[in-house]
Amino acid sequence: MAAGGPENAISERAQYFLKVLIERYIRDGQPVGSRTLAKDAGLDLSPATIRNVMADLEDLGFVASPHTSAGRVPTVSGYRMFVDSLLSLKPLDKALLRQMQSQLEATREAPSGLVDSASRLLSNLTHLAGVVMVPKHNHVRIKQIEFVPLSGVRVLTVIVTSAGEVYNRIIETSRTFSRSELEQLSNYITRHYAGHDLAGIRRLVLKEMQETRRHLDALMVQALEMATAVFTGSDDDGRENGDFVVAGQTNLMDFDELAQVDSLRSLFNAFTEKQEILHLLDRSLEADGVQIFIGEESGYSTLKDCSVITAPYEVDAEVIGVLGVIGPTRIAYDRVIPIVDITAKILGSALAGR
């Protein structure tokens, strides 16, 4: 945090008590009283001194007193200071790291299978809901293209990826093509563009279309026109039509603050309808490294009692998706943040090897 931030408004002792209080609340989920705080802090201070510090923290908006308890709980502002300024991350032990790598990197699964595995891994390790955005198709490497004639000038394009997945797209051509002509064009485009991803093919096609056509025969011209229709149109596989997979939603039922029927119904609807969570993941696509949205920071009332921790994953130094976890605001940030960060790196590495 920059100089002049909230942490400079309170003493180091108050910051220390805030850290101890939040760690206790994350562990137990119960409001923390002055006596418990004094014991956990290990400082020889009078109860009155501790109460004064707590009153200061409450006045600054870092803790609050529930009506049903004399103890205090962290607010979103308190969690934000804790995460930004007071948190010490726990490095993952080598055995856990090897387990994570073996579950993802050693698998022979296609990208969709890897995404499922990553969501289950996140859920199992954190006991929260694990979410993984499906990789943008722009970055999937092409193995083969086939054209199938439909009615009139409509042609079905069948794209087979290097991972064996199949995507279909219908295009409209400048004229009607026979089945044998489409077969020739399929062979030509596959021969020239196999091994590249969609974004790379777009660049190649546009470059070749801009060059003089004097040396291109009719087949090459038609092939380029077909490739242009397939690869350089609007980004149909972009974020607005994105998707994600989720695992471990039922883990959220284990937290009292989320276990009310209305809260669970809203959360599970968000997982089903996907739009709000997708928007949140999209915001993380442009960010560097781990992002943490606490409570209302997400901008969605459905997630007002939740924290979302995300990290982008990359292939060939290009971000192609985001993964993360969703849980209550009292997530064990010190443990969960490294798990999310490392899982993103391992998933990117596994996808790059496909």
Helices and strands as residue ranges (DSSP letters): G 6-9, H 12-28, H 34-41, H 47-59, E 63-64, E 73-74, H 76-81, I 82-86, H 94-104, H 111-126, E 129-133, G 137-139, E 142-149, E 154-161, E 166-172, H 179-193, H 198-210, H 218-231, G 239-241, E 244-247, G 249-254, G 256-258, H 261-273, H 275-285, E 291-294, G 295-298, G 301-303, E 306-315, E 318-328, H 333-352
